[in-house]
């Protein structure tokens, strides 16, 4: 959670970087927001379509069951949207967030030299990573959808578990830029995150809560990228000889 706060503080001291990072997040928000809006309108119809067996039940019981199903549908979609929002935003805004990540590293003593990789290869890797993470998130989404029908646990424990799992995937997406710069492919990145799972979930779950605030995902996205870069640099895969100099605000001539 502290790294998220530090990332938000970093962009707060550099408003041009914050505004720069809002562009891809706003574009993605329009796409996902429109989809969730129409899903919310038709969630009741989907619930009725999924539960034809409840047609002969008493009106009270039928309404309760279909309400739970509609909420489970929308909740699962929101879970996927939060995970995929970051993946799609980072994919759309790769040049934006890579620039922010590099500037964060430079403010802490220098960024590792970027490995020479053809642009088409970088795009292919980014797309493949997004697809793999989307499939994993979909699998968890189906699981949480089913668990949402469990009385009491489905309305208390399951949402907390969903936030933690979403947070793990979010951290994986947000730290990808800094860790890829250090030569770690997706398989090695997630192995690293699993070894530091408490740190990973703590950062990610805090980000999930922030993203659940209306427009929070857009406003906080640049800060989340900055915080994840600091997290990756200092705790996950620090390079030999990298300094962890304090993030001292720079003068007007240096600030970008």
VOLUM-900584 format. One record per residue: residue in one letter; x negated, y, z negated of N, C-alpha, C in turn. Coordinates in Angstrom, 2 decimals, always signed. Last residue first. Example, Ala and Ser with C-alpha at 12.3 -4.5 7.8 and 13.67 -1.06 7.14 Angstrom:
<recs>
REC r    n_c1    n_c2    n_c3   ca_c1   ca_c2   ca_c3    c_c1    c_c2    c_c3
REC S  -12.85   -2.25   -7.08  -13.67   -1.06   -7.14  -12.90   +0.03   -7.87
REC A  -13.19   -5.69   -7.80  -12.30   -4.50   -7.80  -13.20   -3.30   -7.80
</recs>
This chain:
<recs>
REC r    n_c1    n_c2    n_c3   ca_c1   ca_c2   ca_c3    c_c1    c_c2    c_c3
REC X   -9.84  +17.15  +15.11   -9.18  +16.92  +16.39   -7.84  +16.31  +16.15
REC X  -12.33  +19.15  +13.58  -11.06  +18.47  +13.46  -10.40  +18.35  +14.83
REC X  -14.58  +20.69  +13.91  -14.71  +19.25  +14.09  -13.37  +18.56  +14.17
REC X  -13.84  +23.28  +13.43  -14.54  +23.03  +14.68  -14.63  +21.54  +14.97
REC X  -12.66  +23.18  +10.91  -11.85  +23.46  +12.08  -12.53  +23.11  +13.38
REC X  -14.16  +20.34   +9.11  -13.91  +21.74   +9.40  -13.12  +21.94  +10.65
REC X  -12.55  +17.46   +7.67  -13.59  +18.15   +8.41  -13.18  +19.58   +8.70
REC X  -12.04  +15.82   +4.59  -11.50  +16.65   +5.66  -12.60  +17.44   +6.34
REC X  -13.58  +12.72   +4.09  -13.59  +14.13   +3.73  -13.00  +14.93   +4.87
REC X  -13.39   +9.84   +3.19  -12.68  +10.51   +4.28  -12.52  +11.98   +3.93
REC X  -16.59   +8.58   +2.29  -15.28   +9.11   +1.94  -14.68   +9.91   +3.07
REC X  -18.00   +5.86   +4.16  -18.09   +7.23   +3.66  -16.71   +7.74   +3.32
REC X  -19.00   +3.21   +4.38  -17.64   +3.52   +3.98  -17.64   +4.89   +3.35
REC X  -20.97   +2.13   +7.13  -20.80   +2.92   +5.92  -19.33   +3.08   +5.63
REC X  -22.14   -0.94   +8.24  -21.14   +0.11   +8.39  -20.98   +0.84   +7.07
REC X  -23.88   -3.04   +7.90  -24.45   -1.70   +7.96  -23.45   -0.61   +8.16
REC X  -21.90   -5.28   +9.67  -23.11   -5.09   +8.86  -23.63   -3.68   +9.03
REC X  -18.41   -4.50   +9.64  -19.65   -4.85  +10.33  -20.84   -4.57   +9.42
REC X  -15.63   -5.88   +7.95  -16.62   -4.81   +8.04  -17.89   -5.30   +8.72
REC X  -12.92   -7.10   +8.18  -14.10   -7.50   +8.96  -15.09   -6.36   +9.07
REC X  -11.25   -6.30   +5.90  -11.07   -7.53   +6.67  -12.34   -7.97   +7.38
REC X  -11.98   -3.92   +4.58  -11.62   -5.10   +3.81  -11.57   -6.39   +4.62
REC X  -12.71   -1.79   +6.27  -13.26   -1.87   +4.93  -13.04   -3.20   +4.23
REC X  -11.45   -2.13   +8.80  -12.85   -1.72   +8.70  -13.44   -2.06   +7.33
REC X   -8.81   -2.78   +8.23   -9.63   -3.72   +8.99  -11.11   -3.41   +8.81
REC X   -8.05   -0.44   +6.82   -7.94   -1.76   +6.19   -8.86   -2.76   +6.89
REC X   -8.38   +1.51   +8.79   -9.18   +1.57   +7.57   -9.20   +0.22   +6.85
REC X   -6.42   +0.56  +10.55   -7.81   +0.65  +10.99   -8.75   +0.71   +9.79
REC X   -4.13   +0.86   +9.05   -4.54   -0.49   +9.43   -5.99   -0.51   +9.90
REC X   -4.01   +3.67   +8.91   -4.20   +2.88   +7.70   -4.68   +1.47   +8.00
REC X   -3.60   +4.27  +11.64   -4.78   +4.79  +10.94   -5.06   +3.97   +9.69
REC X   -1.13   +3.00  +12.04   -2.30   +2.58  +12.83   -3.59   +3.03  +12.14
REC X   +0.40   +4.49  +10.25   +0.26   +3.05  +10.04   -0.94   +2.51  +10.82
REC X   +0.28   +7.03  +11.42   -0.33   +6.81  +10.12   -0.54   +5.34   +9.82
REC X   +1.76   +6.54  +13.79   +0.34   +6.93  +13.87   -0.39   +6.72  +12.54
REC X   +4.32   +5.72  +12.56   +3.52   +4.82  +13.38   +2.06   +5.26  +13.49
REC X   +6.01   +7.43  +11.18   +4.90   +6.83  +10.44   +3.98   +5.98  +11.30
REC X   +7.93   +8.26  +13.03   +7.14   +9.26  +12.32   +5.88   +8.65  +11.69
REC X   +9.00   +5.77  +13.89   +8.41   +6.72  +14.83   +7.45   +7.66  +14.11
REC X   +9.91   +4.54  +11.59   +8.99   +3.82  +12.46   +8.29   +4.75  +13.44
REC X  +11.73   +6.40  +10.53  +10.47   +6.16   +9.85   +9.45   +5.47  +10.73
REC X  +14.21   +6.78  +11.57  +13.11   +7.45  +12.27  +11.75   +7.22  +11.59
REC X  +15.46   +5.70   +8.48  +15.78   +6.24   +9.81  +14.65   +7.11  +10.36
REC X  +13.40   +3.22   +7.04  +13.97   +4.56   +6.89  +14.29   +5.09   +8.29
REC X  +12.00   +1.02   +7.82  +13.45   +0.87   +7.69  +14.15   +2.21   +7.47
REC X   +9.34   +1.71   +7.68   +9.95   +1.64   +9.01  +11.47   +1.51   +8.94
REC X   +8.89   +1.41   +4.96   +8.81   +2.74   +5.55   +9.50   +2.78   +6.91
REC X   +9.12   -1.36   +4.77  +10.03   -0.50   +4.02  +10.06   +0.90   +4.60
REC X   +6.93   -2.08   +6.42   +8.30   -2.48   +6.77   +9.31   -1.57   +6.07
REC X   +4.79   -1.12   +4.91   +5.07   -0.52   +6.22   +6.48   -0.85   +6.67
REC X   +4.91   -2.86   +2.77   +5.09   -1.42   +2.53   +5.42   -0.70   +3.83
REC X   +4.33   -5.21   +4.16   +5.65   -5.05   +3.54   +5.93   -3.58   +3.23
REC X   +1.63   -4.74   +4.98   +2.71   -4.89   +5.96   +4.08   -4.67   +5.37
REC X   +0.15   -4.59   +2.59   +0.13   -3.48   +3.54   +1.35   -3.54   +4.46
REC X   +0.86   -7.12   +1.50   +1.06   -5.87   +0.76   +1.10   -4.67   +1.66
REC X   +0.06   -8.96   +3.44   +1.49   -8.80   +3.16   +1.76   -7.50   +2.41
REC X   -2.76   -8.55   +3.29   -2.03   -8.42   +4.55   -0.55   -8.15   +4.31
REC X   -3.37   -9.14   +0.64   -3.69   -7.81   +1.18   -2.87   -7.54   +2.44
REC X   -2.53  -11.81   +0.68   -1.93  -10.86   -0.25   -2.15   -9.42   +0.22
REC X   -4.16  -13.01   +2.65   -2.72  -12.89   +2.88   -2.05  -11.91   +1.91
REC X   -6.72  -13.44   +3.75   -6.45  -12.25   +2.93   -4.94  -11.97   +2.92
REC X   -6.49  -15.65   +5.32   -7.41  -15.72   +4.18   -7.19  -14.55   +3.22
REC X   -4.75  -14.65   +7.25   -4.26  -15.70   +6.33   -5.18  -15.83   +5.12
REC X   -6.42  -12.89   +8.58   -5.28  -12.37   +7.85   -4.73  -13.39   +6.86
REC X   -8.18  -14.71   +9.79   -8.69  -13.73   +8.83   -7.56  -13.17   +7.97
REC X   -6.43  -15.97  +11.50   -7.11  -16.77  +10.48   -7.65  -15.86   +9.39
REC X   -5.79  -13.82  +13.11   -4.76  -14.34  +12.22   -5.34  -15.29  +11.18
REC X   -8.26  -13.45  +14.44   -7.66  -12.37  +13.66   -6.65  -12.92  +12.66
REC X   -8.65  -15.84  +15.78   -9.55  -15.51  +14.68   -8.98  -14.39  +13.82
REC X   -6.53  -15.65  +17.65   -6.64  -16.80  +16.76   -7.50  -16.48  +15.55
REC X   -7.10  -13.20  +19.05   -5.90  -13.35  +18.22   -6.04  -14.50  +17.22
REC X  -10.70  -12.44  +18.73   -9.46  -12.74  +19.46   -8.32  -13.02  +18.50
REC X  -12.91  -10.00  +17.81  -12.10  -11.08  +17.24  -10.84  -11.29  +18.08
REC X  -14.64   -7.87  +18.39  -14.79   -9.13  +19.10  -13.98  -10.29  +18.57
REC X  -14.14   -5.45  +17.32  -15.21   -6.22  +16.68  -15.33   -7.62  +17.27
REC X  -11.95   -4.71  +18.70  -13.17   -3.95  +18.96  -14.38   -4.66  +18.35
REC X  -10.11   -6.32  +17.45  -10.53   -6.67  +18.80  -11.81   -5.94  +19.17
REC X   -9.82   -4.87  +15.07  -10.45   -6.19  +15.03  -10.87   -6.66  +16.41
REC X   -8.58   -2.47  +15.89   -9.87   -2.42  +15.18  -10.57   -3.78  +15.20
REC X   -6.25   -3.53  +17.14   -7.17   -2.66  +17.86   -8.55   -2.67  +17.21
REC X   -4.91   -5.07  +15.17   -5.45   -5.71  +16.37   -6.50   -4.84  +17.06
REC X   -3.62   -4.08  +13.02   -5.07   -4.21  +12.89   -5.72   -4.75  +14.15
REC X   -0.96   -4.20  +13.87   -1.57   -2.89  +13.63   -3.08   -2.96  +13.50
REC X   -0.40   -6.96  +14.09   -0.31   -6.08  +15.25   -1.11   -4.80  +15.05
REC X   -0.80   -7.84  +11.44   -1.52   -8.45  +12.55   -1.53   -7.58  +13.79
REC X   +1.07   -6.28  +10.13   -0.35   -6.05   +9.87   -1.21   -6.65  +10.97
REC X   +3.38   -7.49  +11.19   +3.09   -6.08  +11.44   +1.62   -5.77  +11.23
REC X   +3.23  -10.07  +10.12   +3.11   -9.89  +11.56   +2.78   -8.44  +11.91
REC X   +3.56   -9.41   +7.39   +2.37  -10.14   +7.84   +2.16   -9.92   +9.34
REC X   +6.08   -8.18   +7.39   +4.89   -7.41   +7.05   +3.62   -8.08   +7.51
REC X   +7.71  -10.35   +7.97   +7.63   -9.24   +8.93   +6.38   -8.42   +8.67
REC X   +7.31  -11.72   +5.57   +6.87  -12.32   +6.83   +6.74  -11.25   +7.92
REC X   +8.42   -9.83   +3.78   +7.03  -10.25   +3.63   +6.50  -10.86   +4.93
REC X  +11.06   -9.63   +4.69  +10.22   -8.43   +4.66   +8.74   -8.80   +4.57
REC X  +11.91  -12.27   +4.27  +11.87  -11.72   +5.63  +10.98  -10.49   +5.70
REC X  +11.81  -12.39   +1.50  +10.92  -13.24   +2.28  +10.79  -12.71   +3.70
REC X  +13.90  -10.57   +1.02  +12.54  -10.27   +0.53  +11.51  -11.10   +1.30
REC X  +16.12  -11.86   +2.18  +15.66  -10.57   +2.71  +14.25  -10.20   +2.25
REC X  +16.13  -14.26   +0.48  +15.81  -14.33   +1.91  +15.40  -12.97   +2.49
REC X  +16.98  -13.44   -2.10  +15.61  -13.93   -1.88  +15.22  -13.86   -0.40
REC X  +19.66  -12.29   -1.39  +18.69  -11.74   -2.34  +17.26  -12.15   -1.98
REC X  +21.36  -13.59   +0.28  +21.55  -12.15   +0.18  +20.54  -11.50   -0.77
REC X  +20.73  -16.25   +0.07  +20.74  -15.65   +1.40  +20.87  -14.14   +1.38
REC X  +21.16  -16.77   -2.61  +19.79  -16.72   -2.11  +19.72  -16.02   -0.75
REC X  +24.13  -16.49   -2.45  +23.27  -15.76   -3.38  +21.84  -15.65   -2.84
REC X  +24.53  -19.24   -0.21  +25.10  -18.29   -1.19  +24.03  -17.75   -2.14
REC X  +23.10  -19.25   +2.93  +23.00  -19.85   +1.60  +23.53  -18.85   +0.58
REC X  +23.02  -17.90   +5.28  +24.32  -18.47   +4.90  +24.29  -19.10   +3.51
REC X  +20.41  -17.23   +5.73  +21.30  -16.16   +5.31  +22.67  -16.66   +4.90
REC X  +19.16  -19.37   +6.84  +19.09  -19.24   +5.39  +20.01  -18.15   +4.86
REC X  +19.61  -18.77   +9.55  +20.25  -19.94   +8.95  +20.28  -19.82   +7.43
REC X  +18.02  -16.46   +9.78  +19.44  -16.41  +10.15  +20.18  -17.56   +9.49
REC X  +15.53  -17.45   +9.16  +16.16  -16.54   +8.21  +17.65  -16.36   +8.50
REC X  +15.16  -19.05  +11.50  +15.14  -19.65  +10.16  +15.84  -18.75   +9.15
REC X  +15.24  -17.12  +13.50  +16.25  -18.18  +13.50  +16.34  -18.83  +12.11
REC X  +12.95  -15.68  +12.74  +14.25  -15.03  +12.78  +15.39  -16.03  +12.74
REC X  +10.92  -17.49  +13.12  +11.24  -17.09  +11.75  +12.61  -16.42  +11.70
REC X  +11.08  -17.57  +15.94  +11.26  -18.80  +15.16  +11.62  -18.46  +13.71
REC X  +10.52  -14.90  +16.55  +11.82  -15.46  +16.89  +12.11  -16.72  +16.09
REC X   +7.87  -14.73  +15.75   +8.87  -13.94  +15.04  +10.27  -14.46  +15.32
REC X   +6.73  -16.42  +17.67   +6.64  -16.77  +16.25   +7.69  -16.02  +15.43
REC X   +7.37  -14.93  +19.95   +7.90  -16.29  +19.79   +7.85  -16.74  +18.34
REC X   +5.93  -12.57  +19.46   +7.39  -12.51  +19.61   +8.01  -13.89  +19.42
REC X   +3.34  -13.55  +19.49   +3.87  -13.02  +18.23   +5.39  -12.94  +18.29
REC X   +3.22  -14.23  +22.23   +3.01  -15.24  +21.19   +3.61  -14.78  +19.87
REC X   +3.65  -11.73  +23.46   +4.56  -12.85  +23.72   +4.45  -13.90  +22.61
REC X   +1.48  -10.23  +22.54   +2.83   -9.79  +22.23   +3.83  -10.93  +22.41
REC X   -0.64  -11.68  +23.66   -0.53  -11.55  +22.20   +0.89  -11.17  +21.80
REC X   -0.08  -11.26  +26.37   -0.04  -12.62  +25.81   +0.09  -12.58  +24.29
REC X   -0.48   -8.48  +26.54   +0.83   -9.05  +26.86   +0.96  -10.45  +26.24
REC X   -3.19   -8.30  +25.84   -2.18   -7.59  +25.04   -0.80   -8.18  +25.27
REC X   -4.39   -9.81  +27.86   -4.49  -10.24  +26.46   -3.41   -9.59  +25.60
REC X   -3.76   -8.21  +30.08   -3.28   -9.60  +30.00   -3.31  -10.11  +28.57
REC X   -5.11   -5.86  +29.44   -3.66   -5.84  +29.58   -3.09   -7.25  +29.44
REC X   -7.75   -6.81  +29.46   -7.21   -6.22  +28.25   -5.69   -6.21  +28.28
REC X   -7.94   -7.60  +32.15   -8.09   -8.60  +31.09   -7.50   -8.09  +29.79
REC X   -7.71   -5.19  +33.45   -6.68   -6.19  +33.69   -6.73   -7.28  +32.63
REC X  -10.09   -3.90  +32.60   -8.79   -3.40  +32.18   -7.70   -4.45  +32.34
REC X  -12.80   -5.98  +31.42  -12.00   -5.38  +32.50  -10.61   -4.99  +32.03
REC X  -14.84   -5.04  +28.74  -13.81   -5.98  +29.18  -13.01   -5.30  +30.29
REC X  -17.45   -4.56  +26.74  -17.07   -4.33  +28.14  -16.10   -5.42  +28.59
REC X  -16.61   -3.54  +23.45  -17.13   -4.56  +24.36  -16.59   -4.30  +25.77
REC X  -17.51   -0.52  +21.88  -16.47   -1.33  +22.51  -17.09   -2.30  +23.49
REC X  -19.36   -0.28  +18.92  -19.38   -0.14  +20.38  -18.33   -1.06  +20.99
REC X  -17.55   +0.82  +16.03  -18.38   -0.16  +16.74  -18.30   +0.07  +18.24
REC X  -17.59   +4.27  +14.99  -16.86   +3.11  +15.48  -17.81   +2.13  +16.14
REC X  -18.50   +6.07  +12.03  -18.79   +5.59  +13.37  -18.02   +4.35  +13.73
REC X  -17.74   +7.21   +9.60  -19.16   +6.91   +9.82  -19.49   +6.33  +11.18
REC X  -15.13   +7.90   +9.43  -15.68   +7.10   +8.33  -17.11   +6.67   +8.57
REC X  -14.43   +9.14  +11.70  -14.33   +9.93  +10.48  -14.91   +9.21   +9.27
REC X  -14.61   +7.01  +13.45  -15.64   +8.05  +13.51  -15.62   +8.92  +12.26
REC X  -12.27   +5.64  +12.78  -13.56   +5.03  +12.50  -14.68   +6.07  +12.52
REC X  -10.39   +7.51  +13.71  -10.40   +7.13  +12.30  -11.76   +6.54  +11.93
REC X  -11.02   +7.50  +16.40  -11.25   +8.73  +15.64  -11.24   +8.45  +14.13
REC X  -10.21   +4.90  +17.06  -11.62   +5.29  +17.22  -11.92   +6.53  +16.39
REC X   -7.46   +5.11  +16.57   -8.27   +4.16  +15.81   -9.75   +4.53  +15.88
REC X   -6.68   +6.99  +18.52   -6.53   +7.31  +17.10   -7.43   +6.41  +16.26
REC X   -7.28   +5.51  +20.85   -7.95   +6.79  +20.60   -7.88   +7.17  +19.13
REC X   -5.48   +3.44  +20.53   -6.91   +3.13  +20.55   -7.73   +4.39  +20.28
REC X   -3.12   +4.82  +20.75   -3.49   +4.30  +19.44   -4.94   +3.85  +19.39
REC X   -3.17   +5.59  +23.52   -2.90   +6.55  +22.45   -3.48   +6.04  +21.13
REC X   -3.58   +3.26  +25.03   -4.60   +4.32  +25.06   -4.43   +5.32  +23.92
REC X   -1.15   +1.78  +24.16   -2.52   +1.30  +23.94   -3.56   +2.42  +24.00
REC X   +1.63   +2.14  +24.14   +0.76   +3.24  +23.74   -0.67   +2.83  +23.48
REC X   +2.75   -0.28  +24.91   +3.01   +0.92  +25.70   +1.98   +2.01  +25.41
REC X   +1.69   -1.87  +22.85   +1.46   -2.23  +24.25   +1.65   -1.01  +25.15
REC X   +2.61   -0.63  +20.57   +1.17   -0.72  +20.78   +0.83   -1.07  +22.22
REC X   +5.36   -0.99  +21.05   +4.81   +0.35  +20.94   +3.30   +0.34  +21.17
REC X   +5.57   -3.79  +21.01   +5.87   -3.06  +22.24   +5.28   -1.65  +22.21
REC X   +4.79   -4.31  +18.33   +4.10   -4.94  +19.46   +4.31   -4.16  +20.74
REC X   +6.61   -2.75  +16.85   +5.18   -2.48  +16.75   +4.44   -3.05  +17.95
REC X   +9.00   -3.99  +17.68   +8.80   -2.55  +17.85   +7.32   -2.21  +17.83
REC X   +8.87   -6.61  +16.88   +8.62   -6.33  +18.28   +8.42   -4.84  +18.54
REC X   +9.46   -6.28  +14.12   +8.23   -6.92  +14.56   +7.88   -6.52  +15.99
REC X  +11.92   -4.96  +14.29  +10.82   -4.35  +13.53   +9.49   -4.94  +13.97
REC X  +13.46   -6.74  +15.81  +13.18   -5.41  +16.33  +12.00   -4.76  +15.61
REC X  +13.69   -8.97  +14.17  +12.92   -9.08  +15.40  +12.54   -7.71  +15.94
REC X  +15.28   -7.74  +12.16  +14.00   -8.37  +11.82  +13.11   -8.47  +13.06
REC X  +17.53   -7.05  +13.67  +16.72   -5.98  +13.07  +15.34   -6.50  +12.69
REC X  +18.45   -9.61  +14.26  +18.03   -8.73  +15.36  +17.16   -7.59  +14.83
REC X  +19.09  -10.46  +11.70  +18.05  -11.18  +12.45  +17.53  -10.32  +13.60
REC X  +21.14   -8.61  +11.13  +19.92   -8.65  +10.31  +18.79   -9.35  +11.02
REC X  +23.07   -9.29  +13.03  +22.45   -7.97  +13.10  +21.15   -7.94  +12.29
REC X  +23.63  -11.92  +12.16  +23.21  -11.65  +13.54  +22.47  -10.32  +13.61
REC X  +24.44  -11.48   +9.53  +23.26  -12.31   +9.79  +22.73  -12.07  +11.20
REC X  +26.72   -9.96   +9.94  +25.59   -9.36   +9.24  +24.31  -10.15   +9.48
REC X  +28.28  -11.92  +11.23  +27.95  -10.67  +11.93  +26.75   -9.98  +11.28
REC X  +28.47  -13.82   +9.17  +27.82  -14.17  +10.43  +27.39  -12.92  +11.18
REC X  +29.90  -12.35   +7.28  +28.57  -12.85   +6.94  +27.79  -13.18   +8.20
REC X  +32.26  -11.96   +8.75  +31.48  -10.80   +8.31  +30.05  -11.22   +7.98
REC X  +33.15  -14.56   +9.00  +32.73  -13.85  +10.21  +31.95  -12.57   +9.87
REC X  +33.74  -15.14   +6.32  +32.75  -15.94   +7.05  +32.23  -15.17   +8.26
REC X  +35.73  -13.21   +5.78  +34.49  -13.22   +5.01  +33.39  -13.96   +5.77
REC X  +37.76  -13.92   +7.59  +37.14  -12.59   +7.67  +35.80  -12.56   +6.95
REC X  +38.44  -16.48   +6.70  +37.92  -16.30   +8.06  +37.19  -14.96   +8.18
REC X  +39.42  -15.92   +4.15  +38.22  -16.72   +4.28  +37.58  -16.53   +5.66
REC X  +41.73  -14.37   +4.95  +40.71  -13.85   +4.03  +39.39  -14.58   +4.17
REC X  +43.25  -16.02   +6.64  +42.69  -14.77   +7.15  +41.58  -14.23   +6.26
REC X  +42.41  -19.52   +6.59  +43.17  -18.38   +6.07  +42.47  -17.08   +6.47
REC X  +41.53  -21.06   +9.78  +41.39  -20.83   +8.34  +42.29  -19.68   +7.89
REC X  +41.49  -21.41  +12.46  +42.67  -21.90  +11.75  +42.60  -21.69  +10.24
REC X  +39.00  -20.39  +13.26  +40.22  -19.79  +13.78  +41.47  -20.19  +13.02
REC X  +36.58  -21.41  +12.68  +37.25  -20.70  +11.59  +38.60  -20.12  +12.02
REC X  +35.49  -22.46  +14.96  +36.05  -23.41  +14.00  +36.81  -22.72  +12.87
REC X  +34.27  -20.42  +16.26  +35.63  -20.77  +16.69  +36.32  -21.72  +15.71
REC X  +31.93  -18.66  +15.69  +32.70  -19.39  +14.67  +34.12  -19.71  +15.14
REC X  +30.82  -17.30  +17.82  +30.01  -18.33  +17.19  +30.82  -19.20  +16.23
REC X  +32.83  -15.46  +18.40  +32.45  -16.43  +19.44  +31.67  -17.60  +18.83
REC X  +32.83  -13.90  +16.11  +34.04  -14.67  +16.45  +33.71  -15.76  +17.47
REC X  +30.27  -12.79  +16.35  +30.59  -13.64  +15.20  +31.82  -14.49  +15.49
REC X  +30.58  -11.25  +18.66  +29.65  -12.38  +18.67  +29.94  -13.35  +17.52
REC X  +32.38   -9.35  +17.67  +32.78  -10.23  +18.77  +31.88  -11.45  +18.85
REC X  +30.76   -8.13  +15.71  +31.99   -8.83  +15.33  +32.47   -9.78  +16.41
REC X  +28.76   -6.96  +17.28  +28.40   -8.04  +16.36  +29.63   -8.83  +15.92
REC X  +29.14   -4.80  +18.95  +29.70   -6.08  +19.40  +29.35   -7.24  +18.47
REC X  +27.89   -2.69  +17.65  +29.27   -2.53  +18.11  +29.91   -3.89  +18.39
REC X  +25.32   -3.70  +17.25  +26.17   -3.40  +16.11  +27.63   -3.27  +16.48
REC X  +24.45   -3.81  +19.89  +24.63   -5.06  +19.15  +25.52   -4.84  +17.94
REC X  +24.29   -1.11  +20.46  +25.31   -1.90  +21.16  +25.52   -3.25  +20.48
REC X  +22.18   -0.48  +18.67  +23.46   +0.23  +18.62  +24.56   -0.60  +19.26
REC X  +20.07   -2.06  +19.51  +20.68   -2.33  +18.20  +22.04   -1.65  +18.06
REC X  +19.54   -0.82  +22.04  +19.92   -2.23  +21.94  +20.61   -2.56  +20.63
REC X  +18.85   +1.78  +21.26  +20.01   +1.56  +22.13  +20.50   +0.12  +22.03
REC X  +16.56   +1.24  +19.76  +17.72   +1.85  +19.12  +18.98   +1.65  +19.93
REC X  +14.80   +0.27  +21.69  +15.29   -0.63  +20.65  +16.53   -0.07  +19.96
REC X  +14.48   +2.61  +23.35  +14.84   +1.30  +23.90  +15.47   +0.40  +22.84
REC X  +13.80   +4.63  +21.54  +14.97   +4.79  +22.40  +15.44   +3.44  +22.94
REC X  +11.41   +3.58  +20.49  +12.59   +3.75  +19.64  +13.86   +3.88  +20.46
REC X   +9.66   +3.79  +22.64  +10.09   +2.46  +22.21  +11.34   +2.54  +21.34
REC X   +9.38   +6.60  +22.68   +9.88   +5.89  +23.86  +10.42   +4.51  +23.46
REC X   +8.26   +7.05  +20.15   +9.57   +7.61  +20.48  +10.19   +6.91  +21.68
REC X   +5.79   +5.78  +20.41   +6.75   +5.31  +19.40   +8.15   +5.82  +19.71
REC X   +4.45   +7.28  +22.38   +4.89   +5.90  +22.68   +5.90   +5.37  +21.68
REC X   +4.37   +9.87  +20.82   +4.93   +9.72  +22.18   +5.35   +8.28  +22.47
REC X   +3.04  +10.05  +18.41   +4.50   +9.94  +18.39   +5.08   +9.57  +19.75
REC X   +0.34  +10.51  +18.69   +0.77   +9.14  +18.46   +2.27   +8.95  +18.44
REC X   +0.29  +13.29  +18.97   -0.20  +12.47  +20.07   +0.33  +11.04  +19.93
REC X   +1.03  +14.06  +16.42   +1.93  +14.34  +17.53   +1.57  +13.48  +18.74
REC X   -1.31  +13.17  +15.07   +0.02  +12.66  +14.71   +1.00  +12.86  +15.86
REC X   -3.29  +14.71  +16.21   -3.35  +13.25  +16.37   -2.00  +12.62  +16.06
REC X   -2.44  +17.20  +15.30   -2.47  +16.94  +16.74   -2.54  +15.44  +17.03
REC X   -2.71  +17.08  +12.50   -1.37  +17.07  +13.11   -1.38  +16.83  +14.61
REC X   -4.48  +15.88  +10.36   -4.80  +16.04  +11.78   -3.50  +16.02  +12.58
REC X   -3.59  +15.35   +7.89   -4.63  +16.37   +7.99   -5.02  +16.66   +9.42
REC X   -1.86  +13.30   +8.47   -1.29  +14.54   +7.95   -2.30  +15.67   +8.03
REC X   -3.54  +11.23   +9.15   -2.85  +11.92  +10.24   -2.22  +13.22   +9.76
REC X   -4.44  +10.64   +6.50   -5.39  +10.95   +7.58   -4.70  +11.71   +8.70
REC X   -2.14   +9.99   +5.10   -2.87  +11.19   +4.74   -3.84  +11.62   +5.83
REC X   -1.53   +7.58   +6.33   -0.59   +8.70   +6.47   -1.27  +10.02   +6.12
REC X   -3.76   +6.14   +5.42   -3.55   +6.36   +6.86   -2.60   +7.52   +7.11
REC X   -3.34   +6.13   +2.67   -4.53   +6.79   +3.21   -4.38   +7.07   +4.70
REC X   -0.96   +4.64   +2.54   -0.98   +6.03   +2.10   -2.17   +6.79   +2.64
REC X   -1.95   +2.21   +3.47   -0.90   +2.89   +4.23   -0.86   +4.36   +3.84
REC X   -3.73   +1.62   +1.44   -4.26   +1.87   +2.78   -3.21   +2.55   +3.66
REC X   -2.01   +1.15   -0.69   -2.91   +2.30   -0.73   -3.47   +2.64   +0.63
REC X   -0.83   -1.20   +0.00   +0.00   +0.00   +0.00   -0.87   +1.26   +0.00
</recs>
